[in-house]
């Protein structure tokens, strides 16, 4: 983001392109997933450019056309879309402080209500799972969506799982009667260039 130049919007959502570091991270993620040798049945992305760019190297290697899922776009930040969120957080805006204290996005003016966000993330992932029973799929989504999905799986609330690294891997098993977290925020493929270090 360039100071004074807001992101372009898609359906009201800020839609920046990947930083060059993000392009390299996407290549490494693709290498990692292909190296597993597991069969990937489908790739899902959101309507926002950065997920499509992140998925592109994997899609090219596998010859899969990513599908856009309408329910998996990032949480709507209301009046703080287009880059305003980053500025407000950096400036220590009182509403941003309240957001972190209460661990709710919807304290932002016109932000998406928490229950609505949870409902659509559950609906989107549930629909994908129902379409791919016993198959492995890749959903390239946003940090808020990852956090919400893991809340749904684990019973956690608030921002417990927010903060997944860009191009990290989270493995979630979605079954009709339960969701199981296999791993969260795996960044081994990003060592050491992008500040993701192996555990001590």
Secondary structure, 3 states (H helix, E strand, C coil): CECCECCCEECCEECCCCCHHHHHHHHHHHHHHHHCCCCEEEEEECCCHHHHHHHHHHHHHHCCCCEECCCCCCCCCHHHCCCHHHHHHHCCCHHHHHHHHHCCHHHCCCCCCHHHHHHHHHHHHHHHHHHCCCCEEEECCCHHHHHHHHHHHHCCCCCCCCCCCCCCEEEEEECCCCEEEEEEEECHHHCCCCCCCCCC
